[in-house]
Amino acid sequence: MSHHRITGVFSAAATPLTADNTPDLALFTDHCRQLLAEGCHGVALLGTTGEANSFSGAERRAILEAAVKAGIPADRLLPGTGVVAIPETVELTRHALSLGVTKVVMLPPFYYKGVSDDGLFAAYSQVLEKVADTRLRVILYHIPQVSGVPLSIPLIGRLIAAFPETVVGIKESAGDFNNMQAIIAAHPGFSVLAGADPLLLPLLKAGGAGCITATSNLVADSLRTIYDHVHDEARAADVEAAQARINAYRTLSNSYVQIPTIKAMVGLKTGNPAWSRTRPPLMPLGEADYAALAESYAKLP
C-alpha cells in the first residue's frame, strides 16, 4: 500500500460537548490522544460522526486549534473543511494549513441536489485554485445518503487529472463495495478509504488504502490489527477475531441512531457519561434505549 498518498486507519472522531452544549476541547484532545495510542494512524475530526455541520466556523477552528495546541501532530489530523459555501470552505482549508495541517476531508457543496458533475467540478476547482497551496492534500468525501450529492467516478477522474498532486483520495461512505472496487480499478494509486468498518478487510484485499470510520472510536486496536496483518497468513486467526469484534460493535451502534449511540458507547467505554451529549437536531438516546444499549455493550467482546 506504499503507492498510496494517504493510507491507514483513521478515526472519524466524535466530538464531546460540555453541559452548555459547546465543544469540550479538553475531553476532545484527550480522546484524540487515546485514539492514537490505540492504533489509529490519524484522527479525521469534524466529519459526520463529529457533528461538524452542527458547529459554526469559529467552533470548528477552535476544535482544530485545540488539537494542535494539545500536541496532536498536525500530520496526523484530517479535519473536514467542506461546507455549503465556497468561501467558507476556502477559509476553513486555509486555516488548517496555517496550523500545519495539510490533509483535509472535503464534502462537496451539499445544499442543492441534482447538480451536475460540471457544477461539482467547478466548485472543487474554485476552492483549490483559491487556496493555491502546494502542501494541500484533499480526500474527497462521498456520503450521498447524507449529503444527497454523489461523487461520480468520471468526476473523480476529472479532479485527479486537474489536481494530481492535491486530490489524492476519497472517503467512500456510501457502503457500496462495488463502487470502491470501480474507483480502485479506474484510478490506480488513488487512496480509497472505507467509511464502514466491516469493509476495511475486503477493501484492503482489493487494493484499498484504509478506512475513516466511526467504530474506530471504540475498537481502533482491532482495525489496526486488520490493517497490519491483512496479508499475514500466520495472523489469519487474529484478523478473523478482530473482524468479528468490529462487526459486533458496528452492529450494536447501528441498532439505534448511530451518532448518539457511538457517543453513548464511548461514554460506556470511558466511564464518562458526558459523552452522551449531542447537539440538536441530534438528541441523546432515551433512558430505555440507553439502558438496553448498556446491557448489550457489557456483552461485547
Order of alpha helices (4+ residues) and beta strands (2+ residues): beta-alpha-beta-alpha-alpha-beta-alpha-beta-alpha-alpha-beta-alpha-beta-alpha-beta-alpha-alpha-alpha-alpha
